Amino acid sequence: MTAADKVTLSRIVIAPLFFFVFMVQFIPRQIAIVLLWIMFGWMELSDLIDGRVARANQQVTSFGKLFDPFADVISRVTYFLAFTSIGIMPWWVLVVVLYREFGILFLRMLLGLKGIAMGARAGGKLKAGVYMTAGLVSLMLYTVRITGFLGGVASLLETLTIVVYIAAAVLSLASFADYLVQFRKLYK
């Protein structure tokens, strides 16, 4: 494993820990919130770091091109499941996200059978930024609900969260269409 792959792997390790800390009730919520912010921050920061490390060390590999988006899906779907479980993320958005992610995974597997690795696309990167924003706003809303800190912004955060999730669903569908076009080009 390259250094970049180890950074990527950290997201896969941290994701279930995030879900565990989010769901269990025996960890005091104030402590849990601090841990959730640290883990969320690392999962998103490591997504930026791993690609830069790979390019800086000239270690961009076909494995890394597949491992990075896989780790992204694991980490983001994990926190989306957590937020959906308490009603912050709408179920229908989660379904759109899951269908998109499994669809892309299938396309990548088909290309993999031909020895082709399909890397990230510009639309996918934009979608990832909106996913991250949705997670960030959701964690802010969760924090406000649990701690009561800045409770006056809860209504604004709820509205912003819905808007960001709608944008995430739309970008999920748009980026899937983009991947389909790229898949057709590469598969021929």
Disulfide bonds with the S-S distance in Angstrom:
none
